[in-house]
Amino acid sequence: MATVELRFSALPEHVRTARLVAAAVARRAGVDEAVLDEVRLAVGEACTRAVGLHQHVGITAPVKVSLIEEEKQFSIEVGDEAPHAVPGVKTSGDAAEELEAEEDEMGLAVISGLVDDVEVSAGEDGGLIRMTWPTAPAVLPPI
């Protein structure tokens, strides 16, 4: 299992770099060329979400991206350190918080539309989005 780890300051201008690195590593791992745009978009959405959460809460810790090549699959994990509300528990009901929650749900919906295999976990210590794509075995050119 090969893993590439990327950490970047929670600034929007670094999201593009994460997208480019993810696409390059996905290509090398054997993800179908037709899916690479979806990989780029999904990583961009997940990283933008993490950056927004960090900036909203004032967290200076970096956003973490892990690109994991396993047998027959390639996974990308985007982690944040922002505390997430526990599902089913109402907060203060502030209109700005409700709008941010709606935007967060919209971002997750976009990711779910782009990636068939998505796992989202969140808690008081942060959140993690794990996205997985199948890979094809590498075909070596004839000698």
C-alpha positions in Angstrom: 0.0 0.0 0.0 1.5 3.3 -1.1 0.4 6.5 0.5 1.0 10.2 -0.3 0.2 12.7 2.4 -0.4 16.3 1.8 -1.0 19.0 4.4 -1.8 22.6 3.6 -2.7 25.8 5.3 -6.5 26.3 5.4 -6.4 28.8 2.5 -8.6 28.6 -0.6 -5.6 29.1 -2.9 -4.1 25.7 -1.8 -7.2 23.7 -2.9 -6.1 23.8 -6.5 -2.7 22.3 -5.6 -4.5 19.5 -3.7 -6.7 18.8 -6.8 -3.7 18.6 -9.1 -1.7 16.3 -6.8 -4.8 14.1 -6.3 -5.3 13.7 -10.1 -1.7 12.9 -10.7 -1.5 10.3 -8.0 -4.9 8.8 -9.1 -3.6 8.5 -12.7 -0.5 6.8 -11.5 -2.5 4.4 -9.3 -4.6 3.3 -12.3 -7.8 5.2 -11.9 -9.6 5.3 -15.2 -8.8 8.4 -17.3 -12.6 9.0 -17.7 -13.0 9.4 -14.0 -10.1 11.8 -13.3 -12.3 14.9 -13.7 -14.6 13.5 -11.0 -11.6 12.9 -8.8 -10.4 16.5 -9.2 -13.9 17.9 -8.6 -14.6 15.7 -5.5 -11.2 16.5 -3.9 -11.7 20.2 -4.7 -15.1 20.1 -3.0 -13.9 18.2 0.0 -10.9 20.4 0.5 -12.9 23.6 0.0 -15.3 22.3 2.7 -12.4 21.6 5.1 -10.9 25.0 4.4 -14.2 26.7 5.1 -14.7 24.8 8.3 -11.2 25.7 9.6 -11.6 29.4 8.7 -15.1 29.6 10.2 -13.9 28.2 13.6 -10.5 29.9 13.4 -8.4 26.8 13.4 -4.8 27.3 12.2 -4.0 23.6 11.9 -3.5 22.4 8.3 -6.0 20.5 6.2 -4.9 16.9 5.8 -5.2 14.9 2.5 -4.1 11.2 2.3 -3.9 9.6 -1.2 -3.9 5.8 -0.6 -3.2 3.3 -3.3 -4.4 -0.2 -2.4 -4.9 -3.4 -4.4 -7.7 -2.8 -6.8 -8.7 0.6 -5.3 -7.5 4.1 -4.7 -8.8 6.2 -1.8 -8.5 9.8 -0.9 -9.1 11.0 2.7 -9.7 14.7 3.4 -9.6 15.5 7.1 -10.4 18.7 9.1 -10.0 19.5 12.8 -13.2 21.6 13.1 -15.7 20.4 15.7 -18.9 19.1 14.0 -22.3 19.2 15.5 -23.6 15.8 16.6 -26.5 14.8 14.3 -29.9 15.2 15.9 -28.7 17.7 18.5 -30.0 21.3 17.9 -27.6 24.2 18.4 -28.5 27.8 19.1 -30.5 28.1 15.9 -28.5 31.1 14.7 -29.4 31.9 11.0 -25.8 32.1 10.0 -25.1 28.6 11.5 -28.2 27.2 9.7 -27.0 28.6 6.4 -23.5 27.1 6.9 -25.1 23.8 7.7 -27.1 23.9 4.5 -23.9 24.7 2.5 -22.1 21.9 4.2 -24.9 19.4 3.3 -24.8 20.8 -0.3 -21.1 20.1 -0.5 -21.5 16.6 0.8 -24.3 16.0 -1.7 -22.0 17.2 -4.6 -19.3 14.8 -3.4 -21.8 11.9 -3.2 -23.0 12.6 -6.7 -19.4 12.5 -8.0 -18.1 9.4 -6.1 -19.9 6.1 -5.7 -18.1 5.0 -2.6 -18.0 7.8 0.0 -17.7 7.6 3.8 -18.2 10.7 6.0 -17.4 10.7 9.7 -17.5 13.8 12.0 -17.3 14.5 15.6 -16.1 17.0 18.2 -12.4 16.5 17.1 -13.0 17.0 13.4 -14.2 15.2 10.3 -13.0 12.9 7.6 -14.3 12.3 4.1 -13.0 9.1 2.5 -13.6 8.7 -1.2 -12.7 5.4 -3.1 -12.4 4.6 -6.8 -11.6 1.2 -8.4 -8.3 0.9 -10.2 -7.3 -1.2 -13.2 -4.1 -3.2 -13.1 -1.2 -1.5 -14.7 -0.5 -2.6 -18.2 3.1 -2.6 -19.1 4.1 -2.0 -22.7 5.5 -5.0 -24.6 9.2 -5.4 -24.6 
